[in-house]
Amino acid sequence: MTKLQTVDAAPVQASETPAHGVSFAEAMRVWARVAALSFGGPAGQIAVMHRIIVEEKRWIGETRFLHALNYCTLLPGPEAQQLAVYIGWLMHKTKGGLVAGILFVLPGVIAIMALSWIYAIFGNVGAVQALFFGLKAAVLAIVLEAVLRIGRRALKNNALIGMAAAAFVALFVFQAPFPLVVFTAGLIGYIGGRAGWTAFLAEGGHGKVGNKQVADADSVLGETIPDHARPPMSWSLKVAAIGALLWGGPVLALLLLLGSGNVFTDIAIFFSKMAMVTFGGAYAVLSYVAQQAVEHYGWLKPGEMLDGLGMAETTPGPLIMVTQFVGFMGAYREPGALHPLLAGTLGGLLTTWVTFVPCFLWIFLGAPFMEAMRNNKALSAALSAITAAVVGVILNLAVWFALHVLFTQLNEIRGFGAAVDVPVLSSVNIAALILTVAAIAAVFRYKVSMVMVLAGCSAAGLLYGLLMGTI
C-alpha cells in the first residue's frame, strides 16, 4: 500500500483529497459516526474508535494507535476524546483534530444539557427520583467492573499491584492530594524505566485493543511521520499562545468582572485546575470532581453526583461530560440575578469549555514530540505505573460512591494522620443494597450489557417507587 507522501502547509479544503487518500469530508462523516456510537465509557469508546479507524478504515496501524493512546493516558482529562483529536490531527492537521474532537463531544453536550434541564425542573418529582435511585445501583456495578477490567489489564506483577494498593490507601485513608498520587506513580515508573526495572517495562497498560492486528506499514498513513507532525518551534509557540488565550481568557474575565467567590468564577477556576491535574481517564477524574464538588463547594449532594454519572453513562460522548451537569447544578442553585435555568445553562457550557479546550492544547503541543518518541521505554514505564495507580483511584471512587449510596450515616475516624469514613451499619438502605447486588450479578455473573443493566435498574427503581407510593 502506498505510504504517506509529503503534505504541503496549505490547509486541506473539504473538497480536496490529501496525499494519503482520505478526504476531509470523508473524515467528518467517519468522526460523526464514531461520536454517535461512543457509549459505554472510555473503554467502549476506544474500542469503537479502534474498530472503525484501525480495523475498518485502516487509517493508521495498531502500533501507532496504541502509541497515541498511551500518550493520551498520560495526559490529564478524557483519554478517548484526546485520542480522537490526536488521530484527526495526524490525518488532517489542526483542522482535522478540531473537527474530530468537537464532533466527539457534541452529542454529549446536547444530551447532558437536555437531561440537566429535566433534572432541575422535575428532579423532585417522585418518578424522576425513583428513576435515578435505580440508576445509582447500575453505576456502582459499572464502576466496579471498570476496576476489575483495568486491573486485569494493568496489574501484571506484584510491583504494579502494590502501586495500585498504595494509591488507594493514600487517597481513601490519608486523603492525599490526587495530583500528588498520580505524579508520584508516574515519577516512580519513569525512574524505573530509566533504570531498567523489569516490573515497569511491561507492555503498555492498554494491551491489545481490537481483534485485528493492522501493521503500520499496511495502513493508509503508513509508518512515516507526516510533515505537519514535525512543526517548527514558532508553530508550537503560536499554538500555546492561542490555546492559553481561549482557555484562560474567559477565566480571567470572570475573575475581573465577578470577583472570587462567585459561582461562575469558582466553576471556571475549579474545572480549569481539574483540566491540568486529573490524570488517568474519566473514572479517575470523577473521583476528584465528586469529592470537591460535593464536599468542598456543596454544588451537589453525593447521590446527585451518581445521578449525573448515570446520565453520562447512558448518553454518547465522554463520561467526563458529567462535569457539565455539575456546573449546571452549581450555577442553577446560585443564579444571582439570572433566571436559574439560564444560569445553569451558562454554568454547564462554561464547565465544558474550560474542561475540553485544554485537551486540544495538550495534543497540538505534545503530539509532534510523541510522534518523534514512539520507542521511548521510560515513557512506557511511566504509563504502566500511572495506569496501575489509576486502578487504586477508581477503587477509591467505587468505595466512596458505595458508602454514600448504601448508607445514610457515616462516621469519620481519625488518627495517625488518617481520616476514614466508616458506615453506620444500622443506616443501610436495604432496597439500594438489594438492587446494587442484583446489578453486580448482572454485570459479572451473567455478562449483561451496560445499556441493559442501566435500563433494568431504572425500571426497578420506578417499580420500587410505585410500591412505596412515592410516585
C-alpha positions as CSV (number, residue, x, y, z in Angstrom):
1,M,0.0,0.0,0.0
2,T,1.2,3.5,-0.8
3,K,2.6,5.3,2.2
4,L,2.0,8.9,3.0
5,Q,3.6,11.4,0.7
6,T,4.7,14.9,1.6
7,V,1.7,17.1,2.7
8,D,2.2,20.8,1.9
9,A,1.5,23.5,4.5
10,A,-1.7,24.8,2.9
11,P,-5.0,23.9,4.6
12,V,-6.8,21.0,3.1
13,Q,-10.2,22.0,1.8
14,A,-13.3,19.8,2.3
15,S,-13.4,19.0,-1.4
16,E,-9.7,18.1,-1.7
17,T,-8.2,14.7,-1.2
18,P,-4.8,14.8,0.5
19,A,-1.9,12.6,-0.4
20,H,-2.9,9.8,1.9
21,G,-6.2,9.5,0.1
22,V,-8.7,10.3,2.9
23,S,-10.7,13.5,2.1
24,F,-11.7,15.9,4.9
25,A,-15.3,15.4,4.0
26,E,-15.0,11.6,4.5
27,A,-13.2,12.1,7.7
28,M,-16.0,14.3,9.0
29,R,-18.5,11.6,8.2
30,V,-16.4,9.0,10.0
31,W,-15.9,11.1,13.1
32,A,-19.6,11.8,13.2
33,R,-20.2,8.0,13.1
34,V,-17.7,7.4,15.9
35,A,-19.3,10.1,18.0
36,A,-22.8,8.6,17.6
37,L,-21.6,5.2,18.7
38,S,-19.4,6.4,21.6
39,F,-21.4,4.9,24.5
40,G,-20.0,2.9,27.4
41,G,-17.2,4.9,28.9
42,P,-13.6,5.3,27.7
43,A,-13.0,1.5,27.2
44,G,-16.1,1.2,25.0
45,Q,-15.3,4.4,23.1
46,I,-11.7,3.4,22.5
47,A,-12.9,0.0,21.2
48,V,-15.3,1.7,18.8
49,M,-12.6,4.0,17.6
50,H,-10.2,1.1,17.1
51,R,-12.8,-1.0,15.2
52,I,-13.7,1.9,12.8
53,I,-10.4,3.7,12.4
54,V,-7.9,0.8,12.5
55,E,-9.8,-2.4,11.5
56,E,-12.4,-1.0,9.1
57,K,-10.9,2.2,7.6
58,R,-7.2,1.2,8.2
59,W,-6.2,4.9,8.5
60,I,-3.5,4.0,11.0
61,G,-1.9,0.8,12.2
62,E,-2.1,-1.0,15.6
63,T,1.2,0.2,16.9
64,R,0.6,3.8,16.1
65,F,-2.9,3.6,17.6
66,L,-1.6,2.2,20.9
67,H,1.3,4.8,21.0
68,A,-1.2,7.6,20.6
69,L,-3.5,6.0,23.2
70,N,-0.6,5.7,25.7
71,Y,0.2,9.3,25.3
72,C,-3.4,10.3,25.9
73,T,-3.5,8.1,29.0
74,L,-0.6,10.1,30.4
75,L,-2.5,13.4,29.9
76,P,-4.9,15.0,32.3
77,G,-8.5,14.7,31.0
78,P,-10.6,12.3,28.9
79,E,-8.3,10.0,27.0
80,A,-10.8,8.8,24.4
81,Q,-11.6,12.4,23.3
82,Q,-7.9,13.3,23.2
83,L,-7.2,10.1,21.2
84,A,-9.8,11.3,18.6
85,V,-8.1,14.7,18.4
86,Y,-4.7,13.0,18.0
87,I,-5.8,10.8,15.1
88,G,-7.7,13.6,13.5
89,W,-4.6,15.8,13.7
90,L,-2.5,13.0,12.2
91,M,-4.8,12.7,9.3
92,H,-5.7,16.3,8.5
93,K,-3.6,18.6,10.6
94,T,-5.0,21.1,13.1
95,K,-8.4,21.3,11.4
96,G,-8.7,17.6,11.5
97,G,-8.0,17.5,15.2
98,L,-10.5,20.2,15.9
99,V,-13.3,18.5,13.9
100,A,-12.6,15.1,15.4
101,G,-12.5,16.4,19.0
102,I,-15.6,18.7,18.7
103,L,-17.7,16.0,17.0
104,F,-16.7,13.5,19.7
105,V,-18.1,15.7,22.5
106,L,-21.0,17.4,20.7
107,P,-23.7,14.7,21.2
108,G,-22.8,14.5,24.9
109,V,-23.0,18.3,25.3
110,I,-26.5,18.4,23.8
111,A,-27.8,15.3,25.7
112,I,-26.4,16.2,29.1
113,M,-27.8,19.7,28.8
114,A,-31.3,18.5,28.0
115,L,-31.1,16.0,30.8
116,S,-29.9,18.7,33.2
117,W,-32.9,20.8,32.4
118,I,-35.2,17.9,33.0
119,Y,-33.4,17.1,36.3
120,A,-33.6,20.7,37.5
121,I,-37.3,21.1,36.6
122,F,-38.6,17.7,37.6
123,G,-35.9,16.4,39.9
124,N,-38.2,16.5,42.9
125,V,-40.9,14.5,41.2
126,G,-41.2,11.0,42.6
127,A,-40.9,9.3,39.2
128,V,-37.6,11.1,38.5
129,Q,-36.2,10.3,41.9
130,A,-37.2,6.7,41.6
131,L,-35.6,6.5,38.1
132,F,-32.3,7.8,39.4
133,F,-32.5,5.6,42.5
134,G,-32.2,2.7,40.1
135,L,-29.5,4.3,38.0
136,K,-27.2,4.6,41.0
137,A,-27.1,0.9,41.6
138,A,-26.2,0.3,38.0
139,V,-23.5,2.9,38.1
140,L,-21.9,1.3,41.1
141,A,-21.8,-2.0,39.3
142,I,-20.3,-0.4,36.2
143,V,-17.6,1.4,38.2
144,L,-16.7,-1.9,40.0
145,E,-16.5,-3.6,36.6
146,A,-14.1,-0.8,35.4
147,V,-11.8,-1.5,38.4
148,L,-11.5,-5.2,37.6
149,R,-11.3,-4.6,33.8
150,I,-8.5,-2.1,34.1
151,G,-6.9,-4.1,36.9
152,R,-6.6,-7.3,34.9
153,R,-5.0,-5.4,32.1
154,A,-2.7,-3.2,34.1
155,L,-1.6,-5.1,37.2
156,K,0.8,-7.6,35.6
157,N,3.1,-8.1,38.6
158,N,3.4,-7.6,42.3
159,A,5.1,-4.2,42.0
160,L,2.2,-2.8,40.0
161,I,-0.4,-4.4,42.4
162,G,1.5,-2.6,45.2
163,M,1.3,0.6,43.3
164,A,-2.5,0.3,43.0
165,A,-2.9,-0.6,46.6
166,A,-0.7,2.4,47.7
167,A,-2.7,4.8,45.6
168,F,-6.0,3.6,47.1
169,V,-4.6,3.8,50.7
170,A,-3.2,7.3,50.0
171,L,-6.5,8.6,48.8
172,F,-9.0,6.8,50.9
173,V,-7.2,6.6,54.2
174,F,-4.8,9.6,54.2
175,Q,-6.8,11.9,51.9
176,A,-3.7,12.6,49.9
177,P,-4.0,15.1,47.0
178,F,-5.0,13.3,43.9
179,P,-2.4,15.0,41.6
180,L,0.4,14.1,44.0
181,V,-0.6,10.4,43.9
182,V,-0.6,10.3,40.1
183,F,2.6,12.4,39.8
184,T,4.4,10.1,42.2
185,A,3.3,7.0,40.4
186,G,4.5,8.4,37.1
187,L,7.8,9.5,38.5
188,I,8.5,6.1,40.0
189,G,7.6,4.4,36.7
190,Y,9.8,6.8,34.7
191,I,12.8,6.3,37.1
192,G,12.2,2.6,37.0
193,G,12.1,2.6,33.2
194,R,15.3,4.6,33.0
195,A,16.9,2.2,35.5
196,G,15.7,-0.9,33.6
197,W,13.4,-2.3,36.3
198,T,11.5,-5.1,34.6
199,A,8.4,-4.5,36.7
200,F,7.7,-1.3,34.8
201,L,8.9,-2.3,31.4
202,A,6.0,-4.5,30.6
203,E,3.9,-3.7,27.5
204,G,1.8,-0.5,27.8
205,G,-1.2,-0.6,30.2
206,H,-3.8,-0.9,27.5
207,G,-2.6,-4.0,25.8
208,K,-4.4,-5.2,22.7
209,V,-7.5,-3.2,21.9
210,G,-9.1,-4.9,19.0
211,N,-9.4,-8.2,17.3
212,K,-7.5,-7.5,14.1
213,Q,-3.8,-6.5,14.0
214,V,-3.1,-3.9,11.3
215,A,0.5,-3.2,10.7
216,D,1.5,0.5,10.4
217,A,3.1,-0.3,7.1
218,D,-0.3,-1.6,5.8
219,S,-2.3,1.4,6.9
220,V,-3.3,4.4,4.9
221,L,-1.0,6.7,6.8
222,G,1.9,4.3,6.7
223,E,4.9,4.3,9.0
224,T,6.3,7.7,8.1
225,I,5.8,10.9,10.1
226,P,3.7,13.5,8.2
227,D,5.4,16.8,7.5
228,H,2.8,18.7,9.7
229,A,3.7,16.4,12.6
230,R,7.2,18.0,12.6
231,P,6.3,21.7,13.0
232,P,8.8,24.4,13.8
233,M,9.1,25.8,17.3
234,S,7.4,29.0,16.1
235,W,4.3,27.0,15.3
236,S,4.3,25.4,18.8
237,L,4.6,28.8,20.4
238,K,1.7,30.1,18.4
239,V,-0.5,27.2,19.4
240,A,0.4,27.7,23.0
241,A,-0.5,31.4,22.9
242,I,-3.8,30.8,21.1
243,G,-4.7,27.9,23.4
244,A,-3.8,29.8,26.5
245,L,-6.0,32.8,25.4
246,L,-9.0,30.6,24.6
247,W,-8.7,28.7,27.8
248,G,-7.5,31.4,30.3
249,G,-9.2,34.4,28.8
250,P,-12.8,33.6,30.0
251,V,-11.4,32.6,33.4
252,L,-9.6,35.9,33.8
253,A,-12.5,37.9,32.5
254,L,-14.9,36.3,35.1
255,L,-12.4,36.8,37.9
256,L,-12.1,40.5,37.0
257,L,-15.8,41.1,36.4
258,L,-17.4,39.0,39.1
259,G,-14.6,38.6,41.6
260,S,-13.7,35.5,43.6
261,G,-16.4,33.6,45.4
262,N,-18.9,34.0,42.6
263,V,-20.2,30.6,41.4
264,F,-19.2,31.2,37.8
265,T,-15.7,32.2,38.8
266,D,-15.5,29.2,41.1
267,I,-16.7,26.9,38.3
268,A,-14.1,28.4,35.8
269,I,-11.2,28.1,38.2
270,F,-12.1,24.7,39.6
271,F,-12.6,23.0,36.3
272,S,-9.6,24.7,34.8
273,K,-7.5,23.3,37.7
274,M,-9.1,19.9,37.1
275,A,-8.1,20.0,33.4
276,M,-4.5,20.3,34.5
277,V,-4.3,17.8,37.3
278,T,-6.8,15.0,36.7
279,F,-4.8,12.1,35.1
280,G,-5.8,8.6,34.5
281,G,-9.0,8.8,32.4
282,A,-12.7,9.5,33.1
283,Y,-13.2,7.4,36.2
284,A,-10.1,8.8,37.9
285,V,-11.2,12.4,37.1
286,L,-14.7,11.7,38.6
287,S,-13.1,10.7,41.9
288,Y,-11.5,14.1,42.2
289,V,-14.6,16.0,40.9
290,A,-17.0,14.1,43.2
291,Q,-15.1,14.9,46.3
292,Q,-14.5,18.5,45.5
293,A,-18.0,19.4,44.1
294,V,-19.8,17.6,46.9
295,E,-17.7,18.1,49.9
296,H,-15.9,21.4,49.3
297,Y,-18.2,23.5,47.1
298,G,-21.5,21.9,48.0
299,W,-22.8,22.2,44.4
300,L,-24.3,18.7,44.6
301,K,-25.3,16.0,47.1
302,P,-23.4,12.6,46.9
303,G,-26.5,10.9,45.3
304,E,-26.8,13.7,42.7
305,M,-23.2,13.0,41.6
306,L,-24.3,9.5,40.8
307,D,-27.3,10.8,39.0
308,G,-25.1,12.8,36.8
309,L,-22.8,9.8,36.2
310,G,-25.9,7.8,35.2
311,M,-26.7,10.5,32.6
312,A,-23.2,10.3,31.2
313,E,-23.2,6.5,31.1
314,T,-26.4,6.4,29.0
315,T,-25.6,9.2,26.5
316,P,-22.9,9.3,23.8
317,G,-19.6,11.1,24.4
318,P,-17.0,11.1,27.2
319,L,-18.1,10.2,30.7
320,I,-16.4,13.4,31.8
321,M,-19.4,15.2,30.3
322,V,-20.9,14.6,33.8
323,T,-18.9,17.8,34.8
324,Q,-21.3,19.8,32.6
325,F,-24.1,18.5,34.9
326,V,-22.1,19.5,37.9
327,G,-21.5,23.0,36.6
328,F,-25.2,23.3,35.6
329,M,-26.5,22.4,39.0
330,G,-23.9,24.6,40.8
331,A,-24.9,27.7,38.9
332,Y,-28.6,26.7,38.9
333,R,-28.6,26.8,42.7
334,E,-26.7,30.1,42.9
335,P,-28.1,32.1,39.9
336,G,-27.7,35.6,41.3
337,A,-29.7,38.0,39.2
338,L,-30.2,35.4,36.4
339,H,-33.0,33.0,35.9
340,P,-31.9,29.7,37.4
341,L,-32.2,27.8,34.2
342,L,-30.2,30.4,32.3
343,A,-27.6,30.4,35.0
344,G,-27.4,26.6,34.9
345,T,-27.1,26.6,31.1
346,L,-24.2,29.1,31.3
347,G,-22.6,27.2,34.1
348,G,-22.8,24.0,32.2
349,L,-21.4,25.4,29.0
350,L,-18.6,27.2,30.9
351,T,-17.6,23.9,32.5
352,T,-17.5,22.2,29.2
353,W,-15.4,25.0,27.7
354,V,-12.7,25.0,30.3
355,T,-12.7,21.2,30.6
356,F,-12.2,20.4,26.9
357,V,-10.2,23.4,25.4
358,P,-7.1,22.2,27.2
359,C,-7.5,18.7,25.7
360,F,-6.9,20.2,22.2
361,L,-3.9,22.2,23.6
362,W,-2.2,19.1,25.0
363,I,-2.5,17.3,21.7
364,F,-1.5,20.1,19.4
365,L,1.5,20.9,21.6
366,G,2.6,17.4,22.6
367,A,1.7,15.0,19.8
368,P,4.5,16.2,17.5
369,F,7.0,15.3,20.2
370,M,5.3,12.0,20.8
371,E,5.5,11.0,17.2
372,A,9.2,11.5,17.4
373,M,9.5,9.4,20.6
374,R,7.4,6.4,19.7
375,N,10.0,3.9,21.1
376,N,10.9,5.7,24.4
377,K,10.9,3.0,27.1
378,A,10.9,5.4,30.0
379,L,7.6,7.0,28.9
380,S,6.1,3.5,28.5
381,A,7.2,2.6,32.1
382,A,5.6,5.8,33.4
383,L,2.4,4.8,31.7
384,S,2.5,1.4,33.3
385,A,2.9,2.9,36.8
386,I,0.2,5.6,36.3
387,T,-2.3,3.0,34.9
388,A,-1.6,0.8,38.0
389,A,-2.2,3.8,40.3
390,V,-5.4,4.6,38.4
391,V,-6.8,1.2,39.4
392,G,-6.5,2.3,43.1
393,V,-8.0,5.7,42.2
394,I,-11.1,4.1,40.6
395,L,-11.4,1.7,43.5
396,N,-11.5,4.8,45.8
397,L,-14.3,6.2,43.6
398,A,-16.2,3.0,43.9
399,V,-15.9,2.8,47.6
400,W,-16.8,6.5,48.1
401,F,-19.9,6.1,45.9
402,A,-20.9,2.8,47.6
403,L,-20.7,4.4,51.1
404,H,-22.9,7.3,50.1
405,V,-25.5,5.3,48.2
406,L,-25.9,2.3,50.5
407,F,-25.7,4.1,53.9
408,T,-27.4,7.2,55.2
409,Q,-25.0,7.8,58.0
410,L,-21.2,7.7,58.1
411,N,-18.8,8.2,61.0
412,E,-15.3,9.7,60.4
413,I,-12.5,8.0,62.3
414,R,-9.2,10.0,62.7
415,G,-5.8,9.1,64.0
416,F,-2.2,8.9,63.0
417,G,-2.8,11.2,60.0
418,A,-5.6,9.1,58.7
419,A,-9.3,10.0,58.2
420,V,-11.6,7.2,57.2
421,D,-15.4,7.2,56.7
422,V,-17.0,4.2,58.3
423,P,-20.6,3.4,57.7
424,V,-23.2,3.1,60.4
425,L,-24.5,-0.4,59.7
426,S,-27.9,0.3,61.0
427,S,-28.3,3.0,58.4
428,V,-28.1,0.7,55.4
429,N,-30.6,1.3,52.7
430,I,-31.9,-2.3,52.1
431,A,-33.6,-1.5,48.8
432,A,-30.5,0.1,47.4
433,L,-28.3,-2.8,48.7
434,I,-30.6,-5.4,47.0
435,L,-30.7,-3.5,43.7
436,T,-26.9,-3.0,43.8
437,V,-26.2,-6.7,44.4
438,A,-28.6,-7.5,41.5
439,A,-26.8,-5.1,39.2
440,I,-23.4,-6.5,40.2
441,A,-24.7,-10.1,39.5
442,A,-26.0,-9.0,36.1
443,V,-22.7,-7.4,35.1
444,F,-20.3,-10.0,36.5
445,R,-22.2,-13.3,36.5
446,Y,-24.5,-13.0,33.6
447,K,-22.5,-10.6,31.4
448,V,-25.5,-8.4,30.7
449,S,-24.6,-5.3,28.6
450,M,-24.2,-2.0,30.2
451,V,-27.3,-0.5,28.5
452,M,-29.5,-3.4,29.6
453,V,-28.2,-3.1,33.2
454,L,-28.9,0.7,33.2
455,A,-32.4,0.1,31.7
456,G,-33.2,-2.7,34.1
457,C,-32.1,-0.8,37.2
458,S,-34.1,2.3,36.1
459,A,-37.2,0.1,35.6
460,A,-36.6,-1.5,39.0
461,G,-36.3,2.0,40.6
462,L,-39.6,3.1,39.1
463,L,-41.3,-0.2,40.3
464,Y,-39.9,0.4,43.8
465,G,-41.3,4.0,43.7
466,L,-44.7,2.7,42.8
467,L,-44.7,0.0,45.5
468,M,-43.6,2.6,48.1
469,G,-46.2,5.1,47.0
470,T,-43.6,7.9,46.2
471,I,-44.7,8.1,42.5
